[in-house]
């Protein structure tokens, strides 16, 4: 049973990793990563 849970968790991790590195998400995450560095006029 522990082996099955390990495989399920490993596949979940790999699935999330692939989803995050999808080109659409990489562009979105790059934009969000630059957000704190941008100047704001209202502060």
URJORA-V995936 format. One record per backbone hydrogen bond with DSSP energy under -1.0 kcal/mol. NH is the residue of the N-H (numbers start at 0). CO is the residue of the C=O. If there is no record, write none. Layout:
# URJORA-V995936
nh=NH co=CO
nh=NH co=CO
This chain:
# URJORA-V995936
nh=4 co=0
nh=5 co=1
nh=6 co=2
nh=7 co=3
nh=8 co=4
nh=9 co=5
nh=10 co=6
nh=11 co=7
nh=12 co=8
nh=13 co=9
nh=14 co=10
nh=15 co=11
nh=16 co=12
nh=17 co=13
nh=18 co=14
nh=19 co=15
nh=20 co=16
nh=21 co=18
nh=25 co=21
nh=26 co=22
nh=27 co=23
nh=28 co=24
nh=29 co=25
nh=30 co=26
nh=31 co=27
nh=32 co=28
nh=33 co=29
nh=36 co=33
nh=37 co=34
